Amino acid sequence: MTASLGASAAAVRQVTADDVGLQLAYARHVMVVPGFGLAAAQAQHEVAELAALLTTHGTEVQYAIHPVAGRMPGHMNVLLAEANVPYTQMLQLEEANSAFDACDVALVIGANDVTNPAARRTGNALSGMPILDVDHARSVVVIKRSMSPGYAGIANDLFSDPKTGMLFADAKQGLADITLAVKQYVAA
């Protein structure tokens, strides 16, 4: 399904939790990109449950951590550690960026400015900011409640990329729904 966002906004491809579950069930390498939306929904345990399910099924799961994602530097590391995510799965910016080219699915959870390719262009509020290169993954899924911009106040070009699917949901509920869908496909 394609959602139209008005005359000035690009169209995005909306997906369901079932679509995402199918995609993740067949992925070999998944990179989770946590952001403020994950923290606001307190969904660290749900993402850890999904990652554990995928890992048990033979999928390599890693986390791409941007140093300023969340409310403060290190926020994502603290939340993931609280959910017992192994530190060895957490990749910092440079290491994560080198892994995206071999990534089947980048699962972005509530991260906005830290994933916005507009940072590579001059003349905007994000110009020159180091970002996570999620657009280099073969496929991208973004869980976000709406199309509202991040802190910088500019639209995220990633959301209208043809290889990006948008799951409009609260992070906690969206991850729970995806986990249920993955369970159906890995048990089949």
LINFEN-V232554 format. One record per backbone hydrogen bond with DSSP energy under -0.5 kcal/mol. CO is the residue of the C=O (numbers start at 1). NH is the residue of the N-H. If there is no record, write none. Layout:
BEGIN
[[CO & NH] [CO & NH]]
END
This chain:
BEGIN
[[1 & 14] [3 & 12] [6 & 9] [12 & 3] [12 & 14] [13 & 166] [16 & 20] [17 & 21] [18 & 22] [19 & 23] [20 & 24] [21 & 25] [22 & 26] [24 & 27] [28 & 60] [29 & 104] [29 & 105] [30 & 32] [30 & 62] [31 & 107] [32 & 34] [32 & 64] [33 & 109] [35 & 38] [35 & 39] [36 & 40] [37 & 41] [38 & 42] [38 & 43] [39 & 42] [43 & 47] [44 & 48] [45 & 49] [46 & 50] [47 & 51] [48 & 52] [49 & 53] [50 & 54] [51 & 55] [52 & 56] [53 & 57] [54 & 59] [55 & 58] [59 & 61] [60 & 30] [62 & 32] [63 & 65] [63 & 91] [64 & 66] [65 & 93] [66 & 69] [67 & 74] [69 & 76] [72 & 75] [74 & 78] [75 & 79] [76 & 80] [77 & 81] [78 & 82] [79 & 83] [80 & 85] [81 & 84] [86 & 89] [87 & 90] [89 & 63] [89 & 91] [91 & 65] [92 & 96] [93 & 97] [94 & 98] [95 & 99] [96 & 99] [96 & 100] [99 & 102] [100 & 103] [103 & 138] [104 & 139] [105 & 31] [105 & 107] [106 & 108] [106 & 141] [107 & 33] [107 & 109] [108 & 110] [108 & 143] [109 & 35] [109 & 38] [110 & 37] [112 & 115] [113 & 116] [114 & 132] [115 & 117] [116 & 119] [117 & 120] [118 & 121] [119 & 128] [124 & 127] [126 & 129] [132 & 134] [133 & 136] [134 & 137] [139 & 106] [140 & 165] [141 & 108] [141 & 143] [142 & 144] [142 & 167] [143 & 110] [144 & 169] [150 & 153] [154 & 150] [155 & 157] [156 & 159] [157 & 160] [158 & 161] [159 & 13] [161 & 164] [163 & 140] [164 & 13] [165 & 142] [165 & 167] [166 & 15] [166 & 168] [167 & 144] [167 & 169] [170 & 174] [171 & 175] [172 & 176] [173 & 177] [174 & 178] [175 & 179] [176 & 180] [177 & 181] [178 & 182] [179 & 183] [180 & 184] [181 & 185] [182 & 186] [183 & 187] [184 & 188]]
END
